[in-house]
Amino acid sequence: MNYDDDYDGDSGDGYQFADPGGTSALRAASKSNPRIYSCPTCKRRRVLTRRDKELGYQCDACADRAEGGGY
């Protein structure tokens, strides 16, 4: 993956992340990238975008638990 893939010149702040500067790696939802996919770990519905799924991500709660920061 190219570092520049995380940039979107049309999004204002330059990032495609749902929570720029936060802890989430999930991509921002948009008309062309809606949050329509389930988490592969906990099966919670509509938490991932197409791009998140392509990257093999799981929801923030499952990622936090896997990384030892579970709430």
Residue pairs with C-beta under 8 A, 6 or more apart in sequence:
1 55
6 15
6 16
6 17
7 14
7 15
7 16
8 14
8 15
8 16
11 28
13 20
15 28
16 27
16 28
16 51
17 24
17 25
17 26
17 27
17 28
18 24
18 26
18 27
18 28
18 29
19 26
23 60
23 64
24 60
24 63
25 57
25 63
26 47
26 48
26 49
26 52
26 57
26 59
26 60
27 33
27 49
27 51
27 52
28 49
29 35
29 49
33 49
33 50
33 51
34 49
34 50
35 46
35 47
35 48
35 49
36 46
36 48
36 49
36 50
37 46
37 47
37 48
37 49
37 50
37 52
37 53
38 44
38 45
38 46
38 47
38 48
39 47
39 48
39 58
39 59
39 62
40 58
41 58
41 59
41 62
41 66
42 58
42 59
42 61
42 62
44 59
44 61
47 59
47 60
48 57
48 58
48 59
57 63
58 66
61 70
61 71
64 70
64 71
